[in-house]
């Protein structure tokens, strides 16, 4: 038996002011997208924003449904929307912002396992890795270089 270990490198930032201008702009787009969240059951609003190669930003929000698990995460709505509207545009980065409804206090929102798998599929489809930006439970901004860092044992078919 071999015992092995995964380690990933990531960047953390204590303030939005520490992020690059590009990351700040994308974060603001994710924050703004939250207002379109349909989350009447959890009251947890999530917005995602993807920056494409051409500079365009595509947004998505979480969409809940009373028939669980028929809803969809913000990251996937943004990625699928991009896949439909601009299928050949590669992703540069995605930002994910979350909060409770009617609250300005931001919440931790790393991508779920399903979203991580979809991110990997888009990296494979476009043959390009992209950055992932979100907040952790300590209020720091976390920047991951690529989806495989978040999901090393992905489903491959």
ABEGO torsion letter per residue (X at the ends): XBBBBBBBBBBBBABAAABBAAAAAAAAAAAAAAAABBBAAAGBBBBBBBBBAAGBBBBBBBBBBABOAABBBAAAAAAAAAAAABAABBBABBBBBBBBBGBABBBBBBBBAAAAAAAAAAAAAAGBBBBBBBBBAAGBBBBBABAAAABABBBBX
